[in-house]
């Protein structure tokens, strides 16, 4: 989901290019390579290349070495490069343990036989909910992932801006739209918006769909089981079209960092983001002024039941010759202590283990925990809940096309459906 401006940056466009390789796309030339070392030295593939997470993970790994008297060799690769080359990395000479994502992102590689099953470890795990176990389970019903942290998506804002103008937190979509219109009249960009990387706007679609049609329909749609020409889907785009006049113009040429910075500079009023994204762009002195509210209700039948909360964690490579040693590291990473060490250095994520102390949590972290605790369903984000090739080859382009031209919904949904049928029947 930090102190530096690029902290915890996830380039999903790059991520999707990488995962699409396994679905028939052309492999990229660069290739991640594992570092050499003693035969009993566990090698860890890390995408935590930014300063804050890199230091936080370094402290976690140091603690493990001291506790176990075992050696780790951490192979830290630029975050975007890691995502871009993940397919070739896993099919080549991968590290023993590596960082990756829950849900479909994990299942994609488990289905290819590239991940080691860790169901035996899960039998001894404590503090993980059934929902977390489900997100760590492959299509074969076996567990492959050790979840480490998550970060919910919501609507972020500055408390001082709301106080200055007398704005109230909207509970319904009508109130949300009325607030956006009022902000526009007050000279603000009501909704900060940047989709240059192709993935940020997916969060808005997900919430609109879950609020209008419910979690089950959304997940079924992501799974290729619903038609994109269904009136329910067209309604989602129509609702979004009604909001588009209050979004920052030129979103396809703006990064998510720039959108978050406009929120920090009080040039915009709200933004749909994951917890780490605005926090990375706010100066330390202004951090307490950042707040969020759940995406508003559209249909009372679904209320605000569903929350978007991507989960990151660790996997064991099937090719690893150090399965026993790798599992020992994973057992440690599943403990509350391991998460507590990390989160003391990175305050923009939430521990997944129920036994982890929240004493060091800031106000936003505590509020995020409450948001998740009250959720009836948890989604992983569009590009994690659907096929990677569908997300990268179809939905990135479709949503950017919608942003540029939001009035031709019929043609847009017809095109998406046609491409969906081709992709979901290609296996």
C-alpha positions as CSV (number, residue, x, y, z in Angstrom):
1,X,0.0,0.0,0.0
2,X,6.5,5.9,4.2
3,X,8.6,8.7,4.1
4,X,10.0,8.7,0.5
5,X,7.9,9.8,-2.4
6,X,8.3,6.5,-4.1
7,X,7.8,4.4,-1.0
8,X,5.9,1.1,-1.5
9,X,5.3,2.0,-5.1
10,X,3.6,-0.7,-7.1
11,X,3.7,-0.3,-10.8
12,X,0.8,-2.4,-11.8
13,X,1.2,-1.7,-15.4
14,X,4.7,-3.2,-15.1
15,X,3.3,-6.0,-12.9
16,X,0.7,-6.9,-15.4
17,X,3.2,-6.9,-18.3
18,X,5.2,-9.4,-16.3
19,X,2.3,-11.7,-15.4
20,X,1.0,-11.5,-19.0
21,X,4.2,-13.2,-20.2
22,X,2.9,-16.5,-18.8
23,X,-0.3,-16.0,-20.7
24,X,1.3,-15.7,-24.1
25,X,2.9,-12.2,-24.2
26,X,6.4,-11.6,-25.4
27,X,9.0,-12.1,-22.6
28,X,11.0,-9.0,-21.6
29,X,14.7,-9.0,-22.1
30,X,15.8,-8.3,-18.6
31,X,16.0,-11.2,-16.2
32,X,16.1,-11.4,-12.5
33,X,18.9,-13.6,-11.2
34,X,19.3,-15.1,-7.8
35,X,22.5,-14.4,-5.8
36,X,25.0,-17.2,-5.0
37,X,25.9,-18.3,-1.5
38,X,26.5,-21.2,0.8
39,X,24.2,-24.3,0.3
40,X,22.5,-23.7,3.6
41,X,22.0,-20.0,3.0
42,X,18.4,-19.1,2.2
43,X,18.1,-16.6,-0.6
44,X,15.3,-14.1,-0.5
45,X,13.9,-12.2,-3.5
46,X,12.9,-8.8,-2.4
47,X,11.0,-6.1,-4.4
48,X,11.4,-3.7,-1.5
49,X,13.8,-1.4,-3.3
50,X,12.6,1.9,-1.8
51,X,14.3,3.2,1.3
52,X,11.7,2.8,4.0
53,X,10.5,-0.8,3.2
54,X,14.0,-1.9,2.4
55,X,15.2,-0.8,5.9
56,X,12.1,-2.3,7.5
57,X,12.6,-5.7,5.9
58,X,16.4,-5.6,6.7
59,X,15.5,-5.3,10.4
60,X,13.1,-8.2,10.1
61,X,15.7,-10.4,8.3
62,X,18.4,-9.4,10.8
63,X,16.1,-10.5,13.7
64,X,15.5,-13.8,12.0
65,X,19.2,-14.5,11.6
66,X,19.8,-13.7,15.3
67,X,16.9,-15.8,16.5
68,X,17.6,-18.8,14.3
69,X,21.4,-18.5,13.8
70,X,20.8,-19.0,10.1
71,X,22.0,-16.9,7.2
72,X,19.9,-15.1,4.6
73,X,21.1,-13.6,1.4
74,X,18.6,-10.9,0.3
75,X,18.5,-10.1,-3.4
76,X,16.8,-6.7,-3.6
77,X,15.6,-5.8,-7.1
78,X,14.0,-2.5,-8.3
79,X,10.3,-2.9,-7.6
80,X,9.1,-2.4,-11.2
81,X,11.8,-4.7,-12.6
82,X,10.8,-7.4,-10.2
83,X,7.2,-7.2,-11.4
84,X,8.2,-7.0,-15.1
85,X,10.3,-10.1,-15.0
86,X,8.5,-12.3,-12.4
87,X,7.7,-15.0,-15.0
88,X,11.2,-15.5,-16.3
89,X,12.5,-15.2,-12.7
90,X,10.4,-18.1,-11.5
91,X,11.0,-20.2,-14.6
92,X,14.8,-19.6,-14.4
93,X,16.8,-19.7,-11.1
94,X,14.6,-18.0,-8.6
95,X,15.5,-17.2,-5.0
96,X,14.2,-19.7,-2.4
97,X,11.7,-17.3,-0.8
98,X,10.3,-14.2,-2.5
99,X,7.8,-11.4,-2.0
100,X,4.5,-11.4,-4.0
101,X,0.8,-11.0,-3.8
102,X,-2.2,-12.9,-2.5
103,X,-5.3,-14.1,-4.4
104,X,-5.2,-14.5,-8.2
105,X,-1.7,-13.3,-8.4
106,X,-0.5,-16.2,-6.3
107,X,-2.9,-18.7,-7.8
108,X,-1.6,-17.9,-11.3
109,X,1.9,-19.2,-10.5
110,X,0.7,-22.0,-8.3
111,X,-1.3,-23.4,-11.2
112,X,1.8,-23.4,-13.3
113,X,3.6,-25.5,-10.7
114,X,6.1,-22.8,-9.8
115,X,5.3,-22.5,-6.1
116,X,6.0,-24.9,-3.3
117,X,2.9,-26.0,-1.3
118,X,3.0,-24.9,2.4
119,X,-0.2,-26.5,3.6
120,X,1.8,-28.2,6.4
121,X,2.9,-24.9,7.8
122,X,-0.7,-23.5,7.7
123,X,-1.8,-26.3,10.1
124,X,0.4,-24.7,12.7
125,X,-0.3,-21.0,12.0
126,X,-2.2,-18.9,14.4
127,X,-3.8,-15.5,14.1
128,X,-4.8,-15.7,10.5
129,X,-8.5,-15.4,9.6
130,X,-10.4,-17.8,7.3
131,X,-10.5,-15.0,4.8
132,X,-6.7,-14.7,4.8
133,X,-6.4,-18.4,4.4
134,X,-8.7,-18.3,1.4
135,X,-6.6,-15.6,-0.2
136,X,-3.5,-17.8,0.4
137,X,-5.0,-20.9,-1.2
138,X,-4.5,-22.0,-4.8
139,X,-7.3,-23.3,-7.0
140,X,-6.3,-26.8,-5.9
141,X,-7.3,-26.1,-2.3
142,X,-3.7,-26.1,-1.1
143,X,-1.9,-23.1,0.6
144,X,1.1,-21.4,-0.9
145,X,1.4,-17.9,0.6
146,X,2.3,-16.5,4.0
147,X,0.4,-13.2,4.2
148,X,2.3,-10.3,5.7
149,X,0.4,-7.1,5.5
150,X,-2.5,-5.4,3.8
151,X,-3.7,-1.9,3.0
152,X,-7.4,-0.9,2.5
153,X,-8.6,1.4,-0.2
154,X,-10.9,4.3,0.7
155,X,-11.7,8.0,0.0
156,X,-8.9,10.1,1.4
157,X,-9.1,13.8,2.3
158,X,-7.5,16.5,4.5
159,X,-9.4,17.3,7.7
160,X,-8.4,20.9,7.6
161,X,-9.9,21.4,4.1
162,X,-13.2,19.9,5.2
163,X,-13.1,22.1,8.4
164,X,-12.3,25.2,6.4
165,X,-15.2,24.8,4.0
166,X,-17.7,23.1,6.4
167,X,-17.8,19.8,4.4
168,X,-19.4,16.8,5.9
169,X,-18.5,13.1,5.3
170,X,-20.8,11.7,2.6
171,X,-22.5,8.4,3.4
172,X,-24.4,7.9,0.1
173,X,-23.4,8.3,-3.5
174,X,-25.8,11.2,-3.9
175,X,-24.1,13.0,-1.0
176,X,-20.7,12.2,-2.5
177,X,-21.6,13.7,-5.9
178,X,-23.2,16.8,-4.2
179,X,-20.0,17.3,-2.2
180,X,-17.9,17.0,-5.3
181,X,-20.1,19.6,-7.0
182,X,-19.7,21.9,-4.0
183,X,-15.9,21.5,-4.0
184,X,-15.8,22.3,-7.7
185,X,-17.7,25.6,-7.0
186,X,-15.2,26.3,-4.2
187,X,-12.3,26.2,-6.7
188,X,-11.0,22.7,-5.9
189,X,-10.4,19.7,-8.1
190,X,-13.0,17.7,-6.2
191,X,-11.5,14.3,-6.9
192,X,-7.7,14.0,-7.4
193,X,-7.1,11.6,-10.2
194,X,-4.1,10.1,-12.0
195,X,-4.2,7.0,-14.2
196,X,-1.0,7.3,-16.2
197,X,0.2,3.9,-14.8
198,X,-3.1,2.3,-15.9
199,X,-4.1,0.8,-12.6
200,X,-5.2,3.5,-10.1
201,X,-8.6,4.1,-11.7
202,X,-9.4,0.4,-11.3
203,X,-10.0,1.0,-7.6
204,X,-12.8,3.5,-8.5
205,X,-14.4,1.0,-10.8
206,X,-14.2,-1.8,-8.2
207,X,-16.0,0.3,-5.5
208,X,-18.7,1.5,-7.9
209,X,-19.4,-2.0,-9.0
210,X,-19.4,-3.5,-5.5
211,X,-21.6,-0.7,-4.1
212,X,-24.0,-0.9,-7.0
213,X,-24.1,-4.6,-7.7
214,X,-22.6,-6.3,-4.7
215,X,-19.4,-8.2,-4.0
216,X,-20.5,-11.5,-5.5
217,X,-21.4,-10.0,-8.9
218,X,-18.1,-8.1,-8.9
219,X,-16.0,-11.2,-8.3
220,X,-18.1,-13.1,-10.8
221,X,-17.5,-10.4,-13.4
222,X,-13.8,-10.4,-12.7
223,X,-13.8,-14.2,-13.1
224,X,-15.2,-13.9,-16.6
225,X,-18.6,-15.3,-15.6
226,X,-20.7,-12.2,-16.3
227,X,-21.2,-10.2,-19.4
228,X,-19.7,-6.7,-19.7
229,X,-22.7,-5.7,-21.7
230,X,-25.0,-6.5,-18.8
231,X,-27.1,-3.4,-17.8
232,X,-25.5,-3.7,-14.3
233,X,-22.1,-3.0,-15.7
234,X,-23.3,-0.2,-17.9
235,X,-24.8,1.3,-14.8
236,X,-21.4,1.3,-13.2
237,X,-19.9,3.3,-16.0
238,X,-22.9,5.6,-16.1
239,X,-22.5,6.4,-12.4
240,X,-18.8,7.1,-13.0
241,X,-19.6,9.3,-16.0
242,X,-21.8,11.4,-13.7
243,X,-18.8,11.9,-11.5
244,X,-16.2,12.5,-14.3
245,X,-16.7,16.3,-14.5
246,X,-15.4,16.5,-10.9
247,X,-12.3,14.5,-11.5
248,X,-9.0,16.2,-12.3
249,X,-8.7,16.7,-16.0
250,X,-6.0,15.0,-18.0
251,X,-5.8,11.9,-15.7
252,X,-4.2,9.7,-18.3
253,X,-1.2,11.9,-18.3
254,X,-0.9,12.2,-14.5
255,X,0.8,9.7,-12.1
256,X,-0.8,8.6,-8.9
257,X,2.0,10.4,-7.0
258,X,1.1,13.7,-8.7
259,X,-2.6,13.2,-7.9
260,X,-1.8,12.5,-4.2
261,X,0.5,15.6,-4.1
262,X,-2.4,17.8,-5.2
263,X,-4.4,16.4,-2.2
264,X,-1.4,17.2,0.0
265,X,-1.2,20.8,-1.4
266,X,-4.9,21.4,-0.8
267,X,-5.6,21.8,-4.5
268,X,-8.0,18.9,-4.5
269,X,-10.6,17.7,-2.0
270,X,-10.7,13.9,-2.2
271,X,-9.0,10.9,-3.7
272,X,-9.7,7.2,-4.0
273,X,-6.5,5.5,-2.9
274,X,-4.9,2.7,-1.0
275,X,-3.6,3.5,2.5
276,X,0.1,3.9,1.5
277,X,-0.4,6.1,-1.5
278,X,-1.4,9.5,0.0
279,X,0.7,9.0,3.0
280,X,3.8,8.7,0.9
281,X,3.2,12.2,-0.6
282,X,2.3,14.0,2.7
283,X,5.1,15.8,4.6
284,X,5.6,14.4,8.1
285,X,4.2,17.6,9.6
286,X,0.9,17.2,7.7
287,X,0.5,13.5,8.3
288,X,-2.1,14.0,11.1
289,X,-4.2,16.0,8.8
290,X,-4.8,13.1,6.5
291,X,-8.0,11.0,7.0
292,X,-10.3,8.8,5.0
293,X,-13.9,7.6,4.8
294,X,-15.4,4.4,3.3
295,X,-16.5,4.7,-0.3
296,X,-20.2,5.8,-0.1
297,X,-23.2,3.6,-0.4
298,X,-25.0,3.3,-3.7
299,X,-27.6,0.5,-3.1
300,X,-28.7,-0.1,0.5
301,X,-28.9,-3.8,-0.3
302,X,-25.0,-3.8,-0.3
303,X,-24.3,-0.8,1.8
304,X,-20.6,-0.4,2.4
305,X,-20.1,-4.1,3.1
306,X,-17.2,-4.7,0.8
307,X,-13.7,-3.3,1.3
308,X,-10.9,-3.3,-1.2
309,X,-7.8,-4.5,0.7
310,X,-4.9,-6.0,-1.3
311,X,-2.7,-8.5,0.7
312,X,1.1,-8.9,0.2
313,X,3.2,-11.8,1.5
314,X,5.9,-14.4,0.9
315,X,6.1,-17.5,-1.3
316,X,8.5,-20.5,-1.5
317,X,9.8,-21.4,-5.0
318,X,9.1,-24.9,-6.1
319,X,12.6,-25.0,-7.6
320,X,14.3,-24.2,-4.3
321,X,16.8,-26.8,-3.1
322,X,16.4,-25.4,0.5
323,X,12.7,-26.3,1.1
324,X,13.2,-27.0,4.8
325,X,15.2,-23.8,5.4
326,X,12.8,-21.8,3.3
327,X,9.8,-23.1,5.4
328,X,11.6,-22.2,8.6
329,X,11.9,-18.6,7.4
330,X,8.2,-18.6,6.3
331,X,7.2,-19.8,9.8
332,X,9.0,-16.9,11.3
333,X,7.5,-14.4,8.9
334,X,4.0,-15.7,9.9
335,X,4.5,-14.6,13.5
336,X,3.2,-11.4,15.1
337,X,6.8,-10.5,16.1
338,X,8.0,-10.4,12.5
339,X,5.2,-8.1,11.5
340,X,5.7,-5.8,14.4
341,X,9.3,-5.2,13.6
342,X,8.4,-4.3,10.0
343,X,5.5,-2.0,10.8
344,X,7.5,0.1,13.3
345,X,9.4,1.3,10.2
346,X,6.6,1.4,7.7
347,X,3.5,3.0,9.2
348,X,1.5,2.7,5.9
349,X,0.4,-0.9,6.1
350,X,-1.5,-3.1,8.5
351,X,-0.4,-6.4,10.1
352,X,-2.5,-9.5,9.0
353,X,-1.8,-11.5,12.1
354,X,-4.4,-10.9,14.8
355,X,-1.7,-11.4,17.5
356,X,0.4,-8.5,16.2
357,X,0.5,-5.5,18.6
358,X,-1.2,-2.3,17.4
359,X,0.5,-0.2,20.0
360,X,2.7,1.5,17.5
361,X,-0.1,2.2,15.0
362,X,-0.9,5.7,14.1
363,X,-4.4,7.1,13.8
364,X,-4.9,6.0,10.2
365,X,-3.6,2.5,10.8
366,X,-6.0,2.1,13.7
367,X,-8.9,3.4,11.6
368,X,-7.9,1.0,8.7
369,X,-8.0,-2.0,11.1
370,X,-11.6,-0.9,12.1
371,X,-12.6,-0.6,8.5
372,X,-11.5,-4.1,7.7
373,X,-13.0,-5.5,10.9
374,X,-16.4,-4.2,9.9
375,X,-16.2,-5.5,6.3
376,X,-18.4,-8.4,5.3
377,X,-16.3,-9.0,2.1
378,X,-12.8,-8.2,1.1
379,X,-11.7,-7.8,-2.5
380,X,-8.1,-7.7,-3.7
381,X,-8.2,-5.0,-6.5
382,X,-9.2,-5.6,-10.1
383,X,-5.7,-6.6,-11.4
384,X,-5.5,-9.1,-8.6
385,X,-9.0,-10.5,-8.8
386,X,-9.0,-11.2,-12.6
387,X,-6.7,-12.8,-15.1
388,X,-3.5,-10.8,-15.6
389,X,-3.8,-10.9,-19.3
390,X,-7.4,-9.5,-19.2
391,X,-6.4,-6.8,-16.8
392,X,-3.3,-5.7,-18.8
393,X,-4.5,-6.2,-22.3
394,X,-8.1,-5.1,-22.0
395,X,-9.0,-3.3,-18.8
396,X,-6.1,-0.8,-18.6
397,X,-6.9,0.4,-22.1
398,X,-10.7,0.3,-21.7
399,X,-10.7,2.4,-18.5
400,X,-8.2,4.9,-20.0
401,X,-10.4,5.1,-23.1
402,X,-13.5,5.7,-20.9
403,X,-11.6,8.5,-19.1
404,X,-10.9,10.2,-22.4
405,X,-14.4,9.6,-23.8
406,X,-17.0,8.6,-21.1
407,X,-20.1,9.0,-23.3
408,X,-19.9,5.9,-25.5
409,X,-20.6,3.2,-22.9
410,X,-22.3,0.8,-25.2
411,X,-19.4,0.5,-27.6
412,X,-16.9,0.3,-24.7
413,X,-18.7,-2.5,-22.9
414,X,-19.3,-4.4,-26.2
415,X,-15.5,-4.2,-26.9
416,X,-14.6,-5.4,-23.4
417,X,-17.0,-8.3,-23.6
418,X,-15.7,-9.4,-27.0
419,X,-12.1,-9.4,-25.8
420,X,-13.1,-11.1,-22.6
421,X,-14.6,-14.0,-24.4
422,X,-11.4,-14.5,-26.4
423,X,-9.2,-14.4,-23.4
424,X,-11.2,-16.5,-21.0
425,X,-11.7,-19.2,-23.5
426,X,-8.0,-19.3,-24.6
427,X,-6.9,-21.9,-22.1
